Amino acid sequence: MQILTGEHCAFPDPRTATDDGLVAIGGDLSLPRLLAAYRSGIFPWTIGPITWWSPDPRAVFELDQFHVSRSLAKIIGKGVFQVTRDCAFGEVMKGCAAPAAGREQTWINPEFIAAYTCLHREGYAHSIECRQAGELVGGVYGVAVGGFFAAESMFHRASNASKVALFHLVQHLRERGFLLFDIQMLTPITRQLGATSLPRADYLKRLGEAISRDCVF
């Protein structure tokens, strides 16, 4: 584990992480440092201090193995939600930061929102939104570099809204030729939708291939 100082944005090899995946502490959430982190297989998780992580194993969605249950397929087919892309990035982040059942605290504080909004303005961070009657009821956001997409968080205020957002994100990434969809760690919901885990060594190899691909979100 390394202490980051100064403006130099290079990260240590993620293979040097502690057993729980901690790679480094310190630094900032500037655009160059965030991009360097994602290109290295590392992501930030806390403020005060900023901590940088690369867990082993790493959770991913294989883009051709997303599981759509019969009930979810019906919801998608009926068009229960109006789905958009990059129309409400800040609102999606704030939705992910808001307290919810089973999530009274979150790492998504104003500093994270400001940093990722900057990534969004520069074309690296993106969101999928789900609405009902014009009201935002769910969504997911993350970071795209080349053919790599790192989902950061999702939320829902209506049943199944976040699942529908993930479905449309997977479809979009497939259409755009992305190679790797990272979700950091498995949750009961993502496991239900077909997410799986990769050893960090395999993940890093695939990451290198993905970020070298010329994809446009």
N, C-alpha and C positions, 0 to 999 in steps of 0.2 A: 504494500500500500504506500502511495507516494503523496507528499504534500505539494500542491501546485502553487507556484508563486510567479509573480511578474506577468508579462504579457505573452510569453511564449505559450502556444496553444497545444504543443505536442503532449500526448498521453503515454503513460507506460504501457507495456504489452499487457492486454487484458488477462493473459494467462498467468500473470503475477498476482491476480486478485486473491483476497483472503477467501477462506472456505465459504463464506456467505456471499461472495461476489463483489466486495468493496475493492475498487481499483485505486481511487485517489480521493483526496479531500482538498477543498479550497478552489481558487480560481474565481471565475465569474460565469455569467450566462450570456456572454457576448455571442454574436452570430458566428464569428470564426471558431470560437472554442466549442460551441454546440455542434457545428458541422464536423469539426475534427473528432469530437466524441462519437457521433453516429457513424462516421466512416471507420472508426476503430472498433465498433461493436460495444460502445459504452454509452450510458445514458445517465442524466442527473436525477436525483430522487428527493433531496432535501435542501433547505436553505438554513443557513446559520448553524454550522457551516454547510456549504454546498458539498454534497457527496456524489461520487461517480461510480457506477456499478456495471458489472458484466457477469451476471449469474451463470452458473453451470449446473444443470442444463439450461437451455434457452427455449422458451415457448414460441412456436410459430404456427401460422395457418398455411398448410400446403394449399395453393390456390385452386387445385383441381380436386380437393377433398373436403370442401366446406359442406357440412351436413345440414340439409334442410329437411326438417320434420314435416309430416303431413299438415299439421296445424300451422306451422310457419309458412308453408307453401300456399295454403289457403289465404292467409293474411296478405302475402305478397301478391298473389293473383287477383285479389279483390281491390288492390290499390287502397288499402286502409290509410296509408300515409302518403303524403306528397314528399318526394325525395329530391333534394337538391345537393349541389356540390359547391363549396366555397362561397356560400351566400351569407353565412352568419358565423364565421370562424370564432370571433370573440364571444358570441353568445353561447356557442357550444362549449368553449373552455370554461365559461362561468357556470354553465349547467353541470359540467363535470366536477367543478369545485364546490358546488352547493352541497350542504348536508343532505343525506338520504338514509333510508332504512339500512342499517348495517354499515353505514359509512358516515360517522359523525365528524371525522377529521379527514383532511386531504393535504397532499403536498402541493396542490395547485394554488399557490398564493399569488398576490399581485405581481411579485417579481417574475414568477413563472409565466403569468399571463402576458406581461410586457415583453419578455424575451421571445416567447413563441409567436406573439403577434408580429414581432419584427421578422421572424422566420417566415411567417405567412406573407408579409408585404414583399419579401424578397423572393417569393415563389417556392419556398422549401416546405412549408407547413400547410396542411389542407384539412378540410372538414367535410363530412357528409351529414346532412341535416334531414330530420323527419318532422313533418308538420301535420297537424290536423286542424282544419278550419283556420288556417293561417298562423296557428300558434306553434311555436317550437316545442316539441314533446320528446325529442331524443336526438342523439347524434354521436359521432365519434370523430376524433381528430388525431393527427400524427404528422410525421416528418418523412418526406420523400427525398432520396438522393439517388440519382441514376435509376436503376431498376429495383431499388430497395425502398420499402415502406415500413416505418416503425410506428405502430399504433400506440398512442400514449394513454388515452382514457376514453371512456364512453359513459353516457348517462341516458336515463329514460324517465319521463313523467307519465307515459302511457305504456301499458303492457305491450311488450315485444318491439317497442320502437328502436331500442339499441340493437336488437338482433336484425331487424330489417336494415338498419344503417350498415351493419357489418356485412350483410349479404350484398348490398349494392356496392360497398367498397371492394369486396372481393371480386365481383363481376367487373368493376371498372379497372382494377389492377390487372386482371387477366386480359382484358381488351387492349390495355396499353402495353402489354408485354413485360410487366414486372416479373422479377424472379424470386423475390424473398419478401414475405410479409411477417414481420417480427411483432410479437405481442408480449415480449419480455418474460412473463410468468403465467402459468396456467391458473385459471379460475374455474369454479364449477360450471359457469355459463359457457366459457370458451371451450372447455373440454366437451361439453354437450354438443357444441357446434362443430366438433371435429378437430380442434387444435391438438397439437402434439408437441413433444420436446425433442431437441437436438443436443447432443454433446457440444460444449462450447467450441471445440476444435472443428467440428463439422460446420457449425454455424459460421465461424469466422471464415472458413474457406468459401462457403456460399456467399457470404457478405462481400468478399473481395470480387467475386464474379458479378454480383448484382450491381454494386456501385459503379462498375466499369461500363455497364450497359447504358446506352443513350435512350432514356425513356422520358416522356413528358406526361405529367399527371393531368 
